[in-house]
Amino acid sequence: MTDTKIRIGTRGSPLALIQAEQVRENILSAHGLPPDGVEIVVIKVTGDQIQDKALREFGGKGLFTKEIEDALLSGDITMAVHSMKDVPTQSQPGLGIASVLKREDPRDGFISLKYNSIAEMPAGATIGTSSLRRQAQAKRMRPDMEVINFRGNVQTRMRKLGEGIADATFLAVSGLNRLGNQSSITEALEPETMLPAIAQGAVGVEIRVDDEDARKLLAPLNHAETHTCIKAERAFLARLDGSCRTPIAGHATLVGGQLFFAGEILLPDGSEHHAITAQAPEADAVSMGTDAAERVLAAAGQDFLSRMT
């Protein structure tokens, strides 16, 4: 290994810092490195600076990764830690995901200070979310409810909820678990009720593809089962050209060498949705995800994605 200090780039939110620290500790433990040998570098990203509007108006997921990836390409950092659901399916040239940590709970959490479940909410109640997927899924379940834009990190959204800006919101259970805020979860929604975002709950580490030292550092951190599932999910997303402008959900599990996948696409108002399931050997993760996307598109009609508004 190189004697140069290892620098881990990350967003500056509390959750992002916890994820970066987990990667740092795992590297130190795996290689017996001194604590000062691995440094966390906070990088400001555009997505964290836009708080009052939906990110899809400004370019979507890449707003959480671009500045970090630029620092990686320039050599200012050795590796970058991302929530995999924020990572575009097409990496910048010269970069790639080298390692994926074991996935946390992938479910969405229903959060409310007033109601115990979505079913309990009265007609006209408001749900706050900035996710087009969650908006579409909520409207499909409860078309009589109002959905309003609700940006910010976990702490900001919990504060807004306390201020009564909305009656409820959704947050990833994985994020709340990592922050130690499990008690905030009113109801954890099973995938059968609300199918998660692609790669929700998974943390990935990105490197320069020609950096073999970094690749060797990260090899012990990779959780093969999670990485395989994420490949299937992201292949589904890639074929659908998924972005923050497209309500797409998908979740894969690996059991006894077999992958099981469920995916769906929706119109933003929840008025139409198309679901798909698939099964394949784990070696066929990418082709299974791509094929599932082809089949759901065929069922929806080739004009489905063009009807997004």
NUFI-846202 format. One record per residue (C-alpha): residue number from 1; y, z, x. Coordinates in steps of 0.25 Angstrom, whole numbers. Layout:
N
<r><pos>NUM</pos><y>Y</y><z>Z</z><x>X</x></r>
...
//
This chain:
309
<r><pos>1</pos><y>0</y><z>0</z><x>0</x></r>
<r><pos>2</pos><y>14</y><z>-2</z><x>4</x></r>
<r><pos>3</pos><y>23</y><z>9</z><x>9</x></r>
<r><pos>4</pos><y>34</y><z>5</z><x>1</x></r>
<r><pos>5</pos><y>38</y><z>14</z><x>-10</x></r>
<r><pos>6</pos><y>32</y><z>10</z><x>-24</x></r>
<r><pos>7</pos><y>43</y><z>8</z><x>-34</x></r>
<r><pos>8</pos><y>39</y><z>8</z><x>-49</x></r>
<r><pos>9</pos><y>50</y><z>1</z><x>-58</x></r>
<r><pos>10</pos><y>51</y><z>6</z><x>-72</x></r>
<r><pos>11</pos><y>61</y><z>7</z><x>-84</x></r>
<r><pos>12</pos><y>68</y><z>20</z><x>-85</x></r>
<r><pos>13</pos><y>64</y><z>25</z><x>-99</x></r>
<r><pos>14</pos><y>56</y><z>38</z><x>-99</x></r>
<r><pos>15</pos><y>43</y><z>31</z><x>-103</x></r>
<r><pos>16</pos><y>44</y><z>21</z><x>-92</x></r>
<r><pos>17</pos><y>47</y><z>31</z><x>-82</x></r>
<r><pos>18</pos><y>34</y><z>39</z><x>-86</x></r>
<r><pos>19</pos><y>26</y><z>26</z><x>-85</x></r>
<r><pos>20</pos><y>31</y><z>23</z><x>-72</x></r>
<r><pos>21</pos><y>29</y><z>37</z><x>-67</x></r>
<r><pos>22</pos><y>14</y><z>36</z><x>-72</x></r>
<r><pos>23</pos><y>13</y><z>23</z><x>-63</x></r>
<r><pos>24</pos><y>19</y><z>30</z><x>-51</x></r>
<r><pos>25</pos><y>10</y><z>42</z><x>-52</x></r>
<r><pos>26</pos><y>-2</y><z>33</z><x>-54</x></r>
<r><pos>27</pos><y>1</y><z>25</z><x>-41</x></r>
<r><pos>28</pos><y>4</y><z>38</z><x>-33</x></r>
<r><pos>29</pos><y>-10</y><z>44</z><x>-38</x></r>
<r><pos>30</pos><y>-18</y><z>31</z><x>-36</x></r>
<r><pos>31</pos><y>-13</y><z>29</z><x>-22</x></r>
<r><pos>32</pos><y>-9</y><z>43</z><x>-17</x></r>
<r><pos>33</pos><y>5</y><z>39</z><x>-14</x></r>
<r><pos>34</pos><y>16</y><z>49</z><x>-12</x></r>
<r><pos>35</pos><y>25</y><z>52</z><x>-24</x></r>
<r><pos>36</pos><y>37</y><z>45</z><x>-17</x></r>
<r><pos>37</pos><y>30</y><z>32</z><x>-15</x></r>
<r><pos>38</pos><y>32</y><z>28</z><x>-29</x></r>
<r><pos>39</pos><y>45</y><z>27</z><x>-35</x></r>
<r><pos>40</pos><y>49</y><z>24</z><x>-50</x></r>
<r><pos>41</pos><y>61</y><z>15</z><x>-51</x></r>
<r><pos>42</pos><y>68</y><z>14</z><x>-64</x></r>
<r><pos>43</pos><y>74</y><z>0</z><x>-68</x></r>
<r><pos>44</pos><y>83</y><z>-2</z><x>-80</x></r>
<r><pos>45</pos><y>78</y><z>-13</z><x>-89</x></r>
<r><pos>46</pos><y>86</y><z>-20</z><x>-100</x></r>
<r><pos>47</pos><y>76</y><z>-15</z><x>-111</x></r>
<r><pos>48</pos><y>80</y><z>-1</z><x>-109</x></r>
<r><pos>49</pos><y>95</y><z>-4</z><x>-109</x></r>
<r><pos>50</pos><y>95</y><z>-11</z><x>-123</x></r>
<r><pos>51</pos><y>93</y><z>0</z><x>-133</x></r>
<r><pos>52</pos><y>100</y><z>-5</z><x>-146</x></r>
<r><pos>53</pos><y>93</y><z>-18</z><x>-148</x></r>
<r><pos>54</pos><y>79</y><z>-24</z><x>-149</x></r>
<r><pos>55</pos><y>74</y><z>-29</z><x>-136</x></r>
<r><pos>56</pos><y>69</y><z>-42</z><x>-142</x></r>
<r><pos>57</pos><y>84</y><z>-46</z><x>-143</x></r>
<r><pos>58</pos><y>85</y><z>-45</z><x>-128</x></r>
<r><pos>59</pos><y>72</y><z>-51</z><x>-123</x></r>
<r><pos>60</pos><y>61</y><z>-41</z><x>-126</x></r>
<r><pos>61</pos><y>51</y><z>-35</z><x>-117</x></r>
<r><pos>62</pos><y>56</y><z>-40</z><x>-104</x></r>
<r><pos>63</pos><y>68</y><z>-31</z><x>-105</x></r>
<r><pos>64</pos><y>59</y><z>-19</z><x>-101</x></r>
<r><pos>65</pos><y>53</y><z>-26</z><x>-89</x></r>
<r><pos>66</pos><y>63</y><z>-36</z><x>-82</x></r>
<r><pos>67</pos><y>71</y><z>-28</z><x>-74</x></r>
<r><pos>68</pos><y>59</y><z>-20</z><x>-69</x></r>
<r><pos>69</pos><y>52</y><z>-33</z><x>-66</x></r>
<r><pos>70</pos><y>64</y><z>-38</z><x>-58</x></r>
<r><pos>71</pos><y>64</y><z>-26</z><x>-49</x></r>
<r><pos>72</pos><y>49</y><z>-28</z><x>-47</x></r>
<r><pos>73</pos><y>51</y><z>-42</z><x>-43</x></r>
<r><pos>74</pos><y>62</y><z>-39</z><x>-33</x></r>
<r><pos>75</pos><y>54</y><z>-28</z><x>-27</x></r>
<r><pos>76</pos><y>63</y><z>-16</z><x>-31</x></r>
<r><pos>77</pos><y>50</y><z>-10</z><x>-37</x></r>
<r><pos>78</pos><y>36</y><z>-11</z><x>-34</x></r>
<r><pos>79</pos><y>30</y><z>-11</z><x>-48</x></r>
<r><pos>80</pos><y>35</y><z>-9</z><x>-63</x></r>
<r><pos>81</pos><y>30</y><z>-1</z><x>-74</x></r>
<r><pos>82</pos><y>31</y><z>-6</z><x>-88</x></r>
<r><pos>83</pos><y>26</y><z>-3</z><x>-102</x></r>
<r><pos>84</pos><y>17</y><z>-15</z><x>-104</x></r>
<r><pos>85</pos><y>22</y><z>-17</z><x>-118</x></r>
<r><pos>86</pos><y>36</y><z>-20</z><x>-112</x></r>
<r><pos>87</pos><y>31</y><z>-31</z><x>-102</x></r>
<r><pos>88</pos><y>32</y><z>-45</z><x>-105</x></r>
<r><pos>89</pos><y>19</y><z>-53</z><x>-105</x></r>
<r><pos>90</pos><y>25</y><z>-62</z><x>-94</x></r>
<r><pos>91</pos><y>28</y><z>-55</z><x>-81</x></r>
<r><pos>92</pos><y>39</y><z>-60</z><x>-72</x></r>
<r><pos>93</pos><y>34</y><z>-69</z><x>-61</x></r>
<r><pos>94</pos><y>28</y><z>-61</z><x>-50</x></r>
<r><pos>95</pos><y>25</y><z>-48</z><x>-58</x></r>
<r><pos>96</pos><y>13</y><z>-43</z><x>-65</x></r>
<r><pos>97</pos><y>7</y><z>-31</z><x>-71</x></r>
<r><pos>98</pos><y>-2</y><z>-24</z><x>-61</x></r>
<r><pos>99</pos><y>-7</y><z>-12</z><x>-68</x></r>
<r><pos>100</pos><y>-7</y><z>-6</z><x>-82</x></r>
<r><pos>101</pos><y>-9</y><z>9</z><x>-84</x></r>
<r><pos>102</pos><y>-18</y><z>15</z><x>-94</x></r>
<r><pos>103</pos><y>-13</y><z>12</z><x>-108</x></r>
<r><pos>104</pos><y>-7</y><z>24</z><x>-116</x></r>
<r><pos>105</pos><y>-8</y><z>24</z><x>-131</x></r>
<r><pos>106</pos><y>-4</y><z>11</z><x>-136</x></r>
<r><pos>107</pos><y>0</y><z>15</z><x>-150</x></r>
<r><pos>108</pos><y>14</y><z>15</z><x>-157</x></r>
<r><pos>109</pos><y>19</y><z>28</z><x>-162</x></r>
<r><pos>110</pos><y>26</y><z>30</z><x>-175</x></r>
<r><pos>111</pos><y>37</y><z>40</z><x>-173</x></r>
<r><pos>112</pos><y>45</y><z>46</z><x>-184</x></r>
<r><pos>113</pos><y>52</y><z>60</z><x>-186</x></r>
<r><pos>114</pos><y>51</y><z>58</z><x>-201</x></r>
<r><pos>115</pos><y>38</y><z>51</z><x>-205</x></r>
<r><pos>116</pos><y>23</y><z>53</z><x>-200</x></r>
<r><pos>117</pos><y>19</y><z>38</z><x>-201</x></r>
<r><pos>118</pos><y>25</y><z>24</z><x>-205</x></r>
<r><pos>119</pos><y>18</y><z>25</z><x>-218</x></r>
<r><pos>120</pos><y>26</y><z>38</z><x>-221</x></r>
<r><pos>121</pos><y>39</y><z>31</z><x>-219</x></r>
<r><pos>122</pos><y>47</y><z>27</z><x>-232</x></r>
<r><pos>123</pos><y>52</y><z>13</z><x>-235</x></r>
<r><pos>124</pos><y>65</y><z>10</z><x>-228</x></r>
<r><pos>125</pos><y>62</y><z>20</z><x>-216</x></r>
<r><pos>126</pos><y>66</y><z>15</z><x>-202</x></r>
<r><pos>127</pos><y>57</y><z>12</z><x>-190</x></r>
<r><pos>128</pos><y>64</y><z>10</z><x>-177</x></r>
<r><pos>129</pos><y>58</y><z>1</z><x>-167</x></r>
<r><pos>130</pos><y>63</y><z>-9</z><x>-157</x></r>
<r><pos>131</pos><y>49</y><z>-16</z><x>-156</x></r>
<r><pos>132</pos><y>47</y><z>-28</z><x>-165</x></r>
<r><pos>133</pos><y>32</y><z>-26</z><x>-165</x></r>
<r><pos>134</pos><y>34</y><z>-12</z><x>-171</x></r>
<r><pos>135</pos><y>44</y><z>-17</z><x>-180</x></r>
<r><pos>136</pos><y>35</y><z>-28</z><x>-185</x></r>
<r><pos>137</pos><y>23</y><z>-18</z><x>-186</x></r>
<r><pos>138</pos><y>31</y><z>-7</z><x>-194</x></r>
<r><pos>139</pos><y>37</y><z>-18</z><x>-203</x></r>
<r><pos>140</pos><y>23</y><z>-23</z><x>-206</x></r>
<r><pos>141</pos><y>18</y><z>-9</z><x>-209</x></r>
<r><pos>142</pos><y>31</y><z>-5</z><x>-217</x></r>
<r><pos>143</pos><y>39</y><z>-16</z><x>-221</x></r>
<r><pos>144</pos><y>48</y><z>-7</z><x>-229</x></r>
<r><pos>145</pos><y>53</y><z>1</z><x>-217</x></r>
<r><pos>146</pos><y>65</y><z>-3</z><x>-208</x></r>
<r><pos>147</pos><y>63</y><z>-6</z><x>-193</x></r>
<r><pos>148</pos><y>76</y><z>-3</z><x>-184</x></r>
<r><pos>149</pos><y>78</y><z>-6</z><x>-169</x></r>
<r><pos>150</pos><y>75</y><z>6</z><x>-161</x></r>
<r><pos>151</pos><y>76</y><z>5</z><x>-146</x></r>
<r><pos>152</pos><y>75</y><z>14</z><x>-135</x></r>
<r><pos>153</pos><y>65</y><z>22</z><x>-127</x></r>
<r><pos>154</pos><y>56</y><z>33</z><x>-133</x></r>
<r><pos>155</pos><y>67</y><z>44</z><x>-132</x></r>
<r><pos>156</pos><y>78</y><z>35</z><x>-138</x></r>
<r><pos>157</pos><y>69</y><z>31</z><x>-150</x></r>
<r><pos>158</pos><y>65</y><z>45</z><x>-152</x></r>
<r><pos>159</pos><y>79</y><z>49</z><x>-152</x></r>
<r><pos>160</pos><y>83</y><z>38</z><x>-162</x></r>
<r><pos>161</pos><y>72</y><z>43</z><x>-171</x></r>
<r><pos>162</pos><y>77</y><z>57</z><x>-171</x></r>
<r><pos>163</pos><y>91</y><z>51</z><x>-175</x></r>
<r><pos>164</pos><y>85</y><z>45</z><x>-187</x></r>
<r><pos>165</pos><y>88</y><z>30</z><x>-183</x></r>
<r><pos>166</pos><y>74</y><z>27</z><x>-188</x></r>
<r><pos>167</pos><y>64</y><z>34</z><x>-196</x></r>
<r><pos>168</pos><y>53</y><z>31</z><x>-186</x></r>
<r><pos>169</pos><y>49</y><z>23</z><x>-173</x></r>
<r><pos>170</pos><y>38</y><z>18</z><x>-165</x></r>
<r><pos>171</pos><y>35</y><z>21</z><x>-151</x></r>
<r><pos>172</pos><y>23</y><z>19</z><x>-142</x></r>
<r><pos>173</pos><y>14</y><z>30</z><x>-141</x></r>
<r><pos>174</pos><y>11</y><z>28</z><x>-126</x></r>
<r><pos>175</pos><y>26</y><z>30</z><x>-123</x></r>
<r><pos>176</pos><y>27</y><z>43</z><x>-131</x></r>
<r><pos>177</pos><y>14</y><z>48</z><x>-124</x></r>
<r><pos>178</pos><y>19</y><z>45</z><x>-110</x></r>
<r><pos>179</pos><y>32</y><z>52</z><x>-114</x></r>
<r><pos>180</pos><y>25</y><z>64</z><x>-119</x></r>
<r><pos>181</pos><y>31</y><z>61</z><x>-133</x></r>
<r><pos>182</pos><y>18</y><z>60</z><x>-141</x></r>
<r><pos>183</pos><y>23</y><z>70</z><x>-151</x></r>
<r><pos>184</pos><y>34</y><z>60</z><x>-156</x></r>
<r><pos>185</pos><y>23</y><z>51</z><x>-161</x></r>
<r><pos>186</pos><y>22</y><z>52</z><x>-176</x></r>
<r><pos>187</pos><y>10</y><z>43</z><x>-178</x></r>
<r><pos>188</pos><y>3</y><z>34</z><x>-167</x></r>
<r><pos>189</pos><y>0</y><z>21</z><x>-174</x></r>
<r><pos>190</pos><y>-14</y><z>15</z><x>-171</x></r>
<r><pos>191</pos><y>-14</y><z>0</z><x>-167</x></r>
<r><pos>192</pos><y>-20</y><z>-3</z><x>-181</x></r>
<r><pos>193</pos><y>-7</y><z>2</z><x>-187</x></r>
<r><pos>194</pos><y>3</y><z>-3</z><x>-176</x></r>
<r><pos>195</pos><y>-2</y><z>-12</z><x>-165</x></r>
<r><pos>196</pos><y>4</y><z>-8</z><x>-152</x></r>
<r><pos>197</pos><y>13</y><z>-17</z><x>-143</x></r>
<r><pos>198</pos><y>6</y><z>-25</z><x>-133</x></r>
<r><pos>199</pos><y>3</y><z>-16</z><x>-121</x></r>
<r><pos>200</pos><y>9</y><z>-4</z><x>-127</x></r>
<r><pos>201</pos><y>5</y><z>9</z><x>-120</x></r>
<r><pos>202</pos><y>2</y><z>2</z><x>-107</x></r>
<r><pos>203</pos><y>10</y><z>3</z><x>-94</x></r>
<r><pos>204</pos><y>10</y><z>-8</z><x>-83</x></r>
<r><pos>205</pos><y>14</y><z>-9</z><x>-69</x></r>
<r><pos>206</pos><y>20</y><z>-22</z><x>-64</x></r>
<r><pos>207</pos><y>21</y><z>-27</z><x>-50</x></r>
<r><pos>208</pos><y>24</y><z>-40</z><x>-42</x></r>
<r><pos>209</pos><y>11</y><z>-48</z><x>-42</x></r>
<r><pos>210</pos><y>11</y><z>-50</z><x>-27</x></r>
<r><pos>211</pos><y>13</y><z>-35</z><x>-24</x></r>
<r><pos>212</pos><y>-2</y><z>-31</z><x>-20</x></r>
<r><pos>213</pos><y>2</y><z>-17</z><x>-16</x></r>
<r><pos>214</pos><y>8</y><z>-14</z><x>-30</x></r>
<r><pos>215</pos><y>-5</y><z>-20</z><x>-36</x></r>
<r><pos>216</pos><y>-14</y><z>-11</z><x>-28</x></r>
<r><pos>217</pos><y>-5</y><z>1</z><x>-31</x></r>
<r><pos>218</pos><y>-7</y><z>-1</z><x>-46</x></r>
<r><pos>219</pos><y>-21</y><z>-5</z><x>-47</x></r>
<r><pos>220</pos><y>-26</y><z>9</z><x>-49</x></r>
<r><pos>221</pos><y>-16</y><z>11</z><x>-61</x></r>
<r><pos>222</pos><y>-21</y><z>-1</z><x>-69</x></r>
<r><pos>223</pos><y>-29</y><z>3</z><x>-81</x></r>
<r><pos>224</pos><y>-38</y><z>-9</z><x>-83</x></r>
<r><pos>225</pos><y>-41</y><z>-7</z><x>-98</x></r>
<r><pos>226</pos><y>-26</y><z>-6</z><x>-102</x></r>
<r><pos>227</pos><y>-23</y><z>-18</z><x>-93</x></r>
<r><pos>228</pos><y>-33</y><z>-27</z><x>-100</x></r>
<r><pos>229</pos><y>-28</y><z>-23</z><x>-114</x></r>
<r><pos>230</pos><y>-14</y><z>-26</z><x>-110</x></r>
<r><pos>231</pos><y>-18</y><z>-39</z><x>-105</x></r>
<r><pos>232</pos><y>-24</y><z>-43</z><x>-118</x></r>
<r><pos>233</pos><y>-12</y><z>-38</z><x>-126</x></r>
<r><pos>234</pos><y>-2</y><z>-45</z><x>-117</x></r>
<r><pos>235</pos><y>-9</y><z>-58</z><x>-118</x></r>
<r><pos>236</pos><y>-8</y><z>-57</z><x>-133</x></r>
<r><pos>237</pos><y>7</y><z>-54</z><x>-131</x></r>
<r><pos>238</pos><y>9</y><z>-65</z><x>-121</x></r>
<r><pos>239</pos><y>3</y><z>-76</z><x>-130</x></r>
<r><pos>240</pos><y>12</y><z>-72</z><x>-142</x></r>
<r><pos>241</pos><y>24</y><z>-72</z><x>-132</x></r>
<r><pos>242</pos><y>27</y><z>-58</z><x>-136</x></r>
<r><pos>243</pos><y>40</y><z>-51</z><x>-134</x></r>
<r><pos>244</pos><y>49</y><z>-41</z><x>-141</x></r>
<r><pos>245</pos><y>52</y><z>-52</z><x>-151</x></r>
<r><pos>246</pos><y>38</y><z>-53</z><x>-156</x></r>
<r><pos>247</pos><y>30</y><z>-42</z><x>-163</x></r>
<r><pos>248</pos><y>16</y><z>-42</z><x>-156</x></r>
<r><pos>249</pos><y>6</y><z>-31</z><x>-155</x></r>
<r><pos>250</pos><y>-7</y><z>-30</z><x>-148</x></r>
<r><pos>251</pos><y>-17</y><z>-20</z><x>-142</x></r>
<r><pos>252</pos><y>-30</y><z>-21</z><x>-134</x></r>
<r><pos>253</pos><y>-40</y><z>-11</z><x>-131</x></r>
<r><pos>254</pos><y>-52</y><z>-12</z><x>-122</x></r>
<r><pos>255</pos><y>-66</y><z>-6</z><x>-126</x></r>
<r><pos>256</pos><y>-78</y><z>-9</z><x>-118</x></r>
<r><pos>257</pos><y>-73</y><z>-21</z><x>-111</x></r>
<r><pos>258</pos><y>-68</y><z>-27</z><x>-124</x></r>
<r><pos>259</pos><y>-54</y><z>-29</z><x>-128</x></r>
<r><pos>260</pos><y>-49</y><z>-27</z><x>-142</x></r>
<r><pos>261</pos><y>-36</y><z>-32</z><x>-146</x></r>
<r><pos>262</pos><y>-27</y><z>-32</z><x>-158</x></r>
<r><pos>263</pos><y>-14</y><z>-39</z><x>-159</x></r>
<r><pos>264</pos><y>-3</y><z>-43</z><x>-169</x></r>
<r><pos>265</pos><y>10</y><z>-51</z><x>-171</x></r>
<r><pos>266</pos><y>20</y><z>-48</z><x>-182</x></r>
<r><pos>267</pos><y>33</y><z>-53</z><x>-187</x></r>
<r><pos>268</pos><y>44</y><z>-44</z><x>-184</x></r>
<r><pos>269</pos><y>46</y><z>-40</z><x>-199</x></r>
<r><pos>270</pos><y>31</y><z>-36</z><x>-200</x></r>
<r><pos>271</pos><y>29</y><z>-46</z><x>-211</x></r>
<r><pos>272</pos><y>18</y><z>-54</z><x>-204</x></r>
<r><pos>273</pos><y>8</y><z>-50</z><x>-193</x></r>
<r><pos>274</pos><y>-5</y><z>-55</z><x>-187</x></r>
<r><pos>275</pos><y>-15</y><z>-47</z><x>-180</x></r>
<r><pos>276</pos><y>-26</y><z>-51</z><x>-171</x></r>
<r><pos>277</pos><y>-38</y><z>-43</z><x>-164</x></r>
<r><pos>278</pos><y>-46</y><z>-48</z><x>-152</x></r>
<r><pos>279</pos><y>-58</y><z>-44</z><x>-144</x></r>
<r><pos>280</pos><y>-62</y><z>-49</z><x>-130</x></r>
<r><pos>281</pos><y>-68</y><z>-44</z><x>-116</x></r>
<r><pos>282</pos><y>-58</y><z>-37</z><x>-108</x></r>
<r><pos>283</pos><y>-58</y><z>-49</z><x>-98</x></r>
<r><pos>284</pos><y>-52</y><z>-57</z><x>-109</x></r>
<r><pos>285</pos><y>-40</y><z>-49</z><x>-111</x></r>
<r><pos>286</pos><y>-29</y><z>-59</z><x>-109</x></r>
<r><pos>287</pos><y>-36</y><z>-70</z><x>-116</x></r>
<r><pos>288</pos><y>-39</y><z>-61</z><x>-128</x></r>
<r><pos>289</pos><y>-25</y><z>-57</z><x>-130</x></r>
<r><pos>290</pos><y>-20</y><z>-72</z><x>-129</x></r>
<r><pos>291</pos><y>-31</y><z>-76</z><x>-139</x></r>
<r><pos>292</pos><y>-27</y><z>-65</z><x>-149</x></r>
<r><pos>293</pos><y>-13</y><z>-70</z><x>-148</x></r>
<r><pos>294</pos><y>-17</y><z>-84</z><x>-151</x></r>
<r><pos>295</pos><y>-25</y><z>-80</z><x>-163</x></r>
<r><pos>296</pos><y>-14</y><z>-71</z><x>-169</x></r>
<r><pos>297</pos><y>-4</y><z>-82</z><x>-167</x></r>
<r><pos>298</pos><y>-14</y><z>-92</z><x>-174</x></r>
<r><pos>299</pos><y>-15</y><z>-82</z><x>-186</x></r>
<r><pos>300</pos><y>0</y><z>-80</z><x>-187</x></r>
<r><pos>301</pos><y>4</y><z>-95</z><x>-185</x></r>
<r><pos>302</pos><y>11</y><z>-101</z><x>-173</x></r>
<r><pos>303</pos><y>24</y><z>-99</z><x>-179</x></r>
<r><pos>304</pos><y>23</y><z>-84</z><x>-180</x></r>
<r><pos>305</pos><y>30</y><z>-80</z><x>-167</x></r>
<r><pos>306</pos><y>41</y><z>-90</z><x>-171</x></r>
<r><pos>307</pos><y>44</y><z>-82</z><x>-183</x></r>
<r><pos>308</pos><y>48</y><z>-69</z><x>-176</x></r>
<r><pos>309</pos><y>62</y><z>-65</z><x>-180</x></r>
//
